[in-house]
Amino acid sequence: MFDDNRDLNRDLGRRDAYIDNAAEREGSGYGPVIALVAIALVIGGLFMFSPSGDRTQTATNNTPAVTAPAPAPVTPPPPTIAPKQ
């Protein structure tokens, strides 16, 4: 293995793997930039679509109230006659 840094038999005169790390040298790409743009879009959308203080968002009901028909008058029962003894 030519580039194995864990190999104990490697040439010690060549570069140090910790000083010249390829991952540090190449950077992290566009990931952090895309994450910051996404966060900015979400926060901007929250500000844009949030209700402002000068207008009130309440539910309104403009329909007329429904009234039930009056119940029919109850006719009194016929008078009861006591039986004769």
Secondary structure, 3 states (H helix, E strand, C coil): CCCCCCCCCCCCCCCCCCCCCHHHHHCCCCHHHHHHHHHHHHHHHHHHHCCCCCCCCCCCCCCCCCCCCCCCCCCCCCCCCCCCC
